[in-house]
């Protein structure tokens, strides 16, 4: 299972997503798009948007924290 989350430090929904992953013991890679230009470009290429969080679960892209859809993609 591959999970990436594109975040910014002030994003409330990013924190909610990371808390959700921690609660379910889901390992993830966090990329801070506020300080990492390469990560920001990758996020925009995947989502076609600048809003965060963008969550990539095995290539399936979620813009925002849609708990039910993400749980389904993670088979929870």
Jmol script that loads the backbone (N, CA, C; Angstrom):
load data "model"
ATOM      1  N   UNK A   1       0.854  -1.177   0.000  1.00  0.00           N
ATOM      2  CA  UNK A   1       0.000   0.000   0.000  1.00  0.00           C
ATOM      3  C   UNK A   1       0.898   1.238   0.000  1.00  0.00           C
ATOM      4  N   UNK A   2       0.666   2.124  -0.938  1.00  0.00           N
ATOM      5  CA  UNK A   2       1.435   3.361  -1.047  1.00  0.00           C
ATOM      6  C   UNK A   2       0.514   4.545  -0.784  1.00  0.00           C
ATOM      7  N   UNK A   3       0.850   5.348   0.227  1.00  0.00           N
ATOM      8  CA  UNK A   3       0.041   6.517   0.574  1.00  0.00           C
ATOM      9  C   UNK A   3       0.953   7.737   0.658  1.00  0.00           C
ATOM     10  N   UNK A   4       0.598   8.781  -0.106  1.00  0.00           N
ATOM     11  CA  UNK A   4       1.299  10.061  -0.045  1.00  0.00           C
ATOM     12  C   UNK A   4       0.273  11.126   0.281  1.00  0.00           C
ATOM     13  N   UNK A   5       0.665  12.085   1.099  1.00  0.00           N
ATOM     14  CA  UNK A   5      -0.204  13.213   1.389  1.00  0.00           C
ATOM     15  C   UNK A   5       0.587  14.499   1.159  1.00  0.00           C
ATOM     16  N   UNK A   6       0.022  15.354   0.332  1.00  0.00           N
ATOM     17  CA  UNK A   6       0.617  16.655   0.030  1.00  0.00           C
ATOM     18  C   UNK A   6      -0.052  17.666   0.964  1.00  0.00           C
ATOM     19  N   UNK A   7       0.750  18.390   1.731  1.00  0.00           N
ATOM     20  CA  UNK A   7       0.227  19.217   2.809  1.00  0.00           C
ATOM     21  C   UNK A   7       0.877  20.601   2.834  1.00  0.00           C
ATOM     22  N   UNK A   8       0.300  21.447   3.700  1.00  0.00           N
ATOM     23  CA  UNK A   8       0.946  22.689   4.123  1.00  0.00           C
ATOM     24  C   UNK A   8       0.852  22.715   5.653  1.00  0.00           C
ATOM     25  N   UNK A   9       1.745  23.434   6.316  1.00  0.00           N
ATOM     26  CA  UNK A   9       1.758  23.427   7.784  1.00  0.00           C
ATOM     27  C   UNK A   9       0.475  23.947   8.435  1.00  0.00           C
ATOM     28  N   UNK A  10      -0.231  24.855   7.784  1.00  0.00           N
ATOM     29  CA  UNK A  10      -1.410  25.465   8.411  1.00  0.00           C
ATOM     30  C   UNK A  10      -2.729  24.792   8.038  1.00  0.00           C
ATOM     31  N   UNK A  11      -2.694  23.727   7.282  1.00  0.00           N
ATOM     32  CA  UNK A  11      -3.904  23.085   6.763  1.00  0.00           C
ATOM     33  C   UNK A  11      -4.577  22.201   7.821  1.00  0.00           C
ATOM     34  N   UNK A  12      -5.770  22.591   8.221  1.00  0.00           N
ATOM     35  CA  UNK A  12      -6.532  21.840   9.228  1.00  0.00           C
ATOM     36  C   UNK A  12      -6.923  20.464   8.695  1.00  0.00           C
ATOM     37  N   UNK A  13      -7.364  20.397   7.437  1.00  0.00           N
ATOM     38  CA  UNK A  13      -7.787  19.116   6.877  1.00  0.00           C
ATOM     39  C   UNK A  13      -6.610  18.171   6.674  1.00  0.00           C
ATOM     40  N   UNK A  14      -5.436  18.730   6.460  1.00  0.00           N
ATOM     41  CA  UNK A  14      -4.224  17.902   6.382  1.00  0.00           C
ATOM     42  C   UNK A  14      -3.982  17.221   7.733  1.00  0.00           C
ATOM     43  N   UNK A  15      -4.114  17.986   8.806  1.00  0.00           N
ATOM     44  CA  UNK A  15      -3.937  17.422  10.147  1.00  0.00           C
ATOM     45  C   UNK A  15      -4.978  16.347  10.430  1.00  0.00           C
ATOM     46  N   UNK A  16      -6.219  16.596  10.007  1.00  0.00           N
ATOM     47  CA  UNK A  16      -7.271  15.599  10.208  1.00  0.00           C
ATOM     48  C   UNK A  16      -6.930  14.302   9.467  1.00  0.00           C
ATOM     49  N   UNK A  17      -6.435  14.416   8.247  1.00  0.00           N
ATOM     50  CA  UNK A  17      -6.066  13.231   7.464  1.00  0.00           C
ATOM     51  C   UNK A  17      -4.920  12.477   8.131  1.00  0.00           C
ATOM     52  N   UNK A  18      -3.901  13.210   8.592  1.00  0.00           N
ATOM     53  CA  UNK A  18      -2.767  12.553   9.252  1.00  0.00           C
ATOM     54  C   UNK A  18      -3.199  11.882  10.553  1.00  0.00           C
ATOM     55  N   UNK A  19      -4.097  12.504  11.294  1.00  0.00           N
ATOM     56  CA  UNK A  19      -4.636  11.883  12.510  1.00  0.00           C
ATOM     57  C   UNK A  19      -5.393  10.601  12.169  1.00  0.00           C
ATOM     58  N   UNK A  20      -6.163  10.640  11.084  1.00  0.00           N
ATOM     59  CA  UNK A  20      -6.911   9.465  10.619  1.00  0.00           C
ATOM     60  C   UNK A  20      -5.941   8.331  10.279  1.00  0.00           C
ATOM     61  N   UNK A  21      -4.858   8.653   9.549  1.00  0.00           N
ATOM     62  CA  UNK A  21      -3.874   7.631   9.203  1.00  0.00           C
ATOM     63  C   UNK A  21      -3.226   7.056  10.461  1.00  0.00           C
ATOM     64  N   UNK A  22      -2.894   7.913  11.412  1.00  0.00           N
ATOM     65  CA  UNK A  22      -2.275   7.454  12.657  1.00  0.00           C
ATOM     66  C   UNK A  22      -3.229   6.544  13.431  1.00  0.00           C
ATOM     67  N   UNK A  23      -4.480   6.939  13.498  1.00  0.00           N
ATOM     68  CA  UNK A  23      -5.487   6.154  14.226  1.00  0.00           C
ATOM     69  C   UNK A  23      -5.601   4.741  13.649  1.00  0.00           C
ATOM     70  N   UNK A  24      -5.450   4.633  12.324  1.00  0.00           N
ATOM     71  CA  UNK A  24      -5.593   3.334  11.658  1.00  0.00           C
ATOM     72  C   UNK A  24      -4.239   2.691  11.329  1.00  0.00           C
ATOM     73  N   UNK A  25      -3.163   3.272  11.872  1.00  0.00           N
ATOM     74  CA  UNK A  25      -1.811   2.735  11.689  1.00  0.00           C
ATOM     75  C   UNK A  25      -1.443   2.578  10.210  1.00  0.00           C
ATOM     76  N   UNK A  26      -1.774   3.613   9.433  1.00  0.00           N
ATOM     77  CA  UNK A  26      -1.458   3.645   8.008  1.00  0.00           C
ATOM     78  C   UNK A  26      -0.163   4.434   7.829  1.00  0.00           C
ATOM     79  N   UNK A  27       0.839   3.795   7.262  1.00  0.00           N
ATOM     80  CA  UNK A  27       2.104   4.489   6.969  1.00  0.00           C
ATOM     81  C   UNK A  27       1.887   5.375   5.752  1.00  0.00           C
ATOM     82  N   UNK A  28       2.475   6.572   5.789  1.00  0.00           N
ATOM     83  CA  UNK A  28       2.321   7.487   4.668  1.00  0.00           C
ATOM     84  C   UNK A  28       3.565   8.346   4.527  1.00  0.00           C
ATOM     85  N   UNK A  29       3.714   8.893   3.331  1.00  0.00           N
ATOM     86  CA  UNK A  29       4.788   9.847   3.060  1.00  0.00           C
ATOM     87  C   UNK A  29       4.140  11.224   2.988  1.00  0.00           C
ATOM     88  N   UNK A  30       4.658  12.155   3.766  1.00  0.00           N
ATOM     89  CA  UNK A  30       4.130  13.521   3.765  1.00  0.00           C
ATOM     90  C   UNK A  30       5.058  14.424   2.966  1.00  0.00           C
ATOM     91  N   UNK A  31       4.467  15.225   2.084  1.00  0.00           N
ATOM     92  CA  UNK A  31       5.229  16.178   1.276  1.00  0.00           C
ATOM     93  C   UNK A  31       4.659  17.568   1.533  1.00  0.00           C
ATOM     94  N   UNK A  32       5.498  18.471   2.029  1.00  0.00           N
ATOM     95  CA  UNK A  32       5.086  19.832   2.348  1.00  0.00           C
ATOM     96  C   UNK A  32       5.222  20.689   1.091  1.00  0.00           C
ATOM     97  N   UNK A  33       4.107  21.018   0.465  1.00  0.00           N
ATOM     98  CA  UNK A  33       4.135  21.764  -0.792  1.00  0.00           C
ATOM     99  C   UNK A  33       4.399  23.253  -0.582  1.00  0.00           C
ATOM    100  N   UNK A  34       4.368  23.719   0.659  1.00  0.00           N
ATOM    101  CA  UNK A  34       4.694  25.114   0.950  1.00  0.00           C
ATOM    102  C   UNK A  34       6.194  25.358   0.840  1.00  0.00           C
ATOM    103  N   UNK A  35       6.992  24.331   1.100  1.00  0.00           N
ATOM    104  CA  UNK A  35       8.445  24.496   1.092  1.00  0.00           C
ATOM    105  C   UNK A  35       9.163  23.650   0.039  1.00  0.00           C
ATOM    106  N   UNK A  36       8.443  22.778  -0.644  1.00  0.00           N
ATOM    107  CA  UNK A  36       9.054  21.862  -1.607  1.00  0.00           C
ATOM    108  C   UNK A  36       8.447  22.079  -2.993  1.00  0.00           C
ATOM    109  N   UNK A  37       9.152  22.822  -3.840  1.00  0.00           N
ATOM    110  CA  UNK A  37       8.642  23.144  -5.181  1.00  0.00           C
ATOM    111  C   UNK A  37       8.393  21.895  -6.027  1.00  0.00           C
ATOM    112  N   UNK A  38       9.285  20.928  -5.923  1.00  0.00           N
ATOM    113  CA  UNK A  38       9.132  19.694  -6.700  1.00  0.00           C
ATOM    114  C   UNK A  38       7.859  18.944  -6.278  1.00  0.00           C
ATOM    115  N   UNK A  39       7.607  18.869  -4.976  1.00  0.00           N
ATOM    116  CA  UNK A  39       6.400  18.208  -4.471  1.00  0.00           C
ATOM    117  C   UNK A  39       5.149  18.956  -4.934  1.00  0.00           C
ATOM    118  N   UNK A  40       5.209  20.303  -4.914  1.00  0.00           N
ATOM    119  CA  UNK A  40       4.057  21.106  -5.361  1.00  0.00           C
ATOM    120  C   UNK A  40       3.758  20.834  -6.836  1.00  0.00           C
ATOM    121  N   UNK A  41       4.796  20.779  -7.669  1.00  0.00           N
ATOM    122  CA  UNK A  41       4.602  20.484  -9.094  1.00  0.00           C
ATOM    123  C   UNK A  41       4.010  19.088  -9.292  1.00  0.00           C
ATOM    124  N   UNK A  42       4.492  18.122  -8.523  1.00  0.00           N
ATOM    125  CA  UNK A  42       3.973  16.750  -8.603  1.00  0.00           C
ATOM    126  C   UNK A  42       2.503  16.713  -8.201  1.00  0.00           C
ATOM    127  N   UNK A  43       2.150  17.440  -7.126  1.00  0.00           N
ATOM    128  CA  UNK A  43       0.766  17.492  -6.651  1.00  0.00           C
ATOM    129  C   UNK A  43      -0.154  18.086  -7.724  1.00  0.00           C
ATOM    130  N   UNK A  44       0.262  19.177  -8.326  1.00  0.00           N
ATOM    131  CA  UNK A  44      -0.557  19.831  -9.353  1.00  0.00           C
ATOM    132  C   UNK A  44      -0.703  18.923 -10.576  1.00  0.00           C
ATOM    133  N   UNK A  45       0.362  18.223 -10.942  1.00  0.00           N
ATOM    134  CA  UNK A  45       0.297  17.295 -12.068  1.00  0.00           C
ATOM    135  C   UNK A  45      -0.718  16.182 -11.790  1.00  0.00           C
ATOM    136  N   UNK A  46      -0.759  15.702 -10.562  1.00  0.00           N
ATOM    137  CA  UNK A  46      -1.682  14.615 -10.206  1.00  0.00           C
ATOM    138  C   UNK A  46      -3.123  15.088 -10.033  1.00  0.00           C
ATOM    139  N   UNK A  47      -3.301  16.264  -9.413  1.00  0.00           N
ATOM    140  CA  UNK A  47      -4.652  16.708  -9.027  1.00  0.00           C
ATOM    141  C   UNK A  47      -5.200  17.835  -9.890  1.00  0.00           C
ATOM    142  N   UNK A  48      -4.325  18.519 -10.622  1.00  0.00           N
ATOM    143  CA  UNK A  48      -4.710  19.686 -11.421  1.00  0.00           C
ATOM    144  C   UNK A  48      -5.241  20.815 -10.548  1.00  0.00           C
ATOM    145  N   UNK A  49      -4.806  20.862  -9.291  1.00  0.00           N
ATOM    146  CA  UNK A  49      -5.253  21.878  -8.341  1.00  0.00           C
ATOM    147  C   UNK A  49      -4.112  22.276  -7.406  1.00  0.00           C
ATOM    148  N   UNK A  50      -4.306  23.408  -6.742  1.00  0.00           N
ATOM    149  CA  UNK A  50      -3.334  23.867  -5.744  1.00  0.00           C
ATOM    150  C   UNK A  50      -3.822  23.656  -4.312  1.00  0.00           C
ATOM    151  N   UNK A  51      -5.061  23.243  -4.131  1.00  0.00           N
ATOM    152  CA  UNK A  51      -5.600  23.038  -2.787  1.00  0.00           C
ATOM    153  C   UNK A  51      -5.029  21.802  -2.125  1.00  0.00           C
ATOM    154  N   UNK A  52      -4.933  21.855  -0.810  1.00  0.00           N
ATOM    155  CA  UNK A  52      -4.454  20.712  -0.023  1.00  0.00           C
ATOM    156  C   UNK A  52      -5.516  20.329   1.007  1.00  0.00           C
ATOM    157  N   UNK A  53      -5.507  19.135   1.506  1.00  0.00           N
ATOM    158  CA  UNK A  53      -4.576  18.071   1.158  1.00  0.00           C
ATOM    159  C   UNK A  53      -4.928  17.417  -0.173  1.00  0.00           C
ATOM    160  N   UNK A  54      -3.917  16.879  -0.812  1.00  0.00           N
ATOM    161  CA  UNK A  54      -4.090  15.951  -1.916  1.00  0.00           C
ATOM    162  C   UNK A  54      -3.509  14.643  -1.410  1.00  0.00           C
ATOM    163  N   UNK A  55      -4.310  13.600  -1.500  1.00  0.00           N
ATOM    164  CA  UNK A  55      -3.916  12.298  -0.965  1.00  0.00           C
ATOM    165  C   UNK A  55      -3.890  11.296  -2.109  1.00  0.00           C
ATOM    166  N   UNK A  56      -2.784  10.593  -2.230  1.00  0.00           N
ATOM    167  CA  UNK A  56      -2.586   9.593  -3.274  1.00  0.00           C
ATOM    168  C   UNK A  56      -2.528   8.230  -2.597  1.00  0.00           C
ATOM    169  N   UNK A  57      -3.548   7.412  -2.858  1.00  0.00           N
ATOM    170  CA  UNK A  57      -3.597   6.048  -2.322  1.00  0.00           C
ATOM    171  C   UNK A  57      -3.454   5.093  -3.505  1.00  0.00           C
ATOM    172  N   UNK A  58      -2.273   4.519  -3.647  1.00  0.00           N
ATOM    173  CA  UNK A  58      -1.997   3.591  -4.755  1.00  0.00           C
ATOM    174  C   UNK A  58      -2.386   4.176  -6.110  1.00  0.00           C
ATOM    175  N   UNK A  59      -2.139   5.473  -6.310  1.00  0.00           N
ATOM    176  CA  UNK A  59      -2.439   6.111  -7.586  1.00  0.00           C
ATOM    177  C   UNK A  59      -3.826   6.708  -7.690  1.00  0.00           C
ATOM    178  N   UNK A  60      -4.692   6.434  -6.727  1.00  0.00           N
ATOM    179  CA  UNK A  60      -6.034   7.038  -6.693  1.00  0.00           C
ATOM    180  C   UNK A  60      -5.914   8.372  -5.948  1.00  0.00           C
ATOM    181  N   UNK A  61      -6.335   9.461  -6.588  1.00  0.00           N
ATOM    182  CA  UNK A  61      -6.121  10.802  -6.061  1.00  0.00           C
ATOM    183  C   UNK A  61      -7.386  11.339  -5.395  1.00  0.00           C
ATOM    184  N   UNK A  62      -7.200  11.877  -4.194  1.00  0.00           N
ATOM    185  CA  UNK A  62      -8.284  12.513  -3.440  1.00  0.00           C
ATOM    186  C   UNK A  62      -7.874  13.945  -3.143  1.00  0.00           C
ATOM    187  N   UNK A  63      -8.722  14.883  -3.500  1.00  0.00           N
ATOM    188  CA  UNK A  63      -8.475  16.288  -3.185  1.00  0.00           C
ATOM    189  C   UNK A  63      -9.359  16.620  -1.991  1.00  0.00           C
ATOM    190  N   UNK A  64      -8.724  17.023  -0.897  1.00  0.00           N
ATOM    191  CA  UNK A  64      -9.460  17.242   0.341  1.00  0.00           C
ATOM    192  C   UNK A  64      -9.480  15.966   1.158  1.00  0.00           C
ATOM    193  N   UNK A  65     -10.074  16.056   2.334  1.00  0.00           N
ATOM    194  CA  UNK A  65     -10.127  14.894   3.224  1.00  0.00           C
ATOM    195  C   UNK A  65     -11.530  14.311   3.190  1.00  0.00           C
ATOM    196  N   UNK A  66     -11.738  13.370   2.270  1.00  0.00           N
ATOM    197  CA  UNK A  66     -13.001  12.647   2.160  1.00  0.00           C
ATOM    198  C   UNK A  66     -12.806  11.319   2.894  1.00  0.00           C
ATOM    199  N   UNK A  67     -13.140  11.338   4.175  1.00  0.00           N
ATOM    200  CA  UNK A  67     -12.860  10.207   5.068  1.00  0.00           C
ATOM    201  C   UNK A  67     -13.418   8.882   4.549  1.00  0.00           C
ATOM    202  N   UNK A  68     -14.662   8.878   4.095  1.00  0.00           N
ATOM    203  CA  UNK A  68     -15.289   7.631   3.650  1.00  0.00           C
ATOM    204  C   UNK A  68     -14.619   7.077   2.394  1.00  0.00           C
ATOM    205  N   UNK A  69     -14.352   7.934   1.423  1.00  0.00           N
ATOM    206  CA  UNK A  69     -13.723   7.483   0.183  1.00  0.00           C
ATOM    207  C   UNK A  69     -12.297   6.987   0.436  1.00  0.00           C
ATOM    208  N   UNK A  70     -11.577   7.689   1.293  1.00  0.00           N
ATOM    209  CA  UNK A  70     -10.198   7.283   1.610  1.00  0.00           C
ATOM    210  C   UNK A  70     -10.196   5.967   2.377  1.00  0.00           C
ATOM    211  N   UNK A  71     -11.105   5.815   3.321  1.00  0.00           N
ATOM    212  CA  UNK A  71     -11.216   4.553   4.059  1.00  0.00           C
ATOM    213  C   UNK A  71     -11.505   3.391   3.108  1.00  0.00           C
ATOM    214  N   UNK A  72     -12.379   3.632   2.143  1.00  0.00           N
ATOM    215  CA  UNK A  72     -12.694   2.582   1.167  1.00  0.00           C
ATOM    216  C   UNK A  72     -11.450   2.226   0.346  1.00  0.00           C
ATOM    217  N   UNK A  73     -10.712   3.237  -0.111  1.00  0.00           N
ATOM    218  CA  UNK A  73      -9.501   2.983  -0.896  1.00  0.00           C
ATOM    219  C   UNK A  73      -8.457   2.229  -0.081  1.00  0.00           C
ATOM    220  N   UNK A  74      -8.458   2.446   1.242  1.00  0.00           N
ATOM    221  CA  UNK A  74      -7.506   1.773   2.137  1.00  0.00           C
ATOM    222  C   UNK A  74      -8.030   0.430   2.640  1.00  0.00           C
ATOM    223  N   UNK A  75      -9.235   0.049   2.209  1.00  0.00           N
ATOM    224  CA  UNK A  75      -9.865  -1.201   2.611  1.00  0.00           C
ATOM    225  C   UNK A  75     -10.076  -1.278   4.122  1.00  0.00           C
ATOM    226  N   UNK A  76     -10.527  -0.171   4.700  1.00  0.00           N
ATOM    227  CA  UNK A  76     -10.784  -0.130   6.158  1.00  0.00           C
ATOM    228  C   UNK A  76     -12.260  -0.400   6.432  1.00  0.00           C
TER     229      UNK A  76
END
end "model"
wireframe off; spacefill off
backbone 0.3
color backbone group
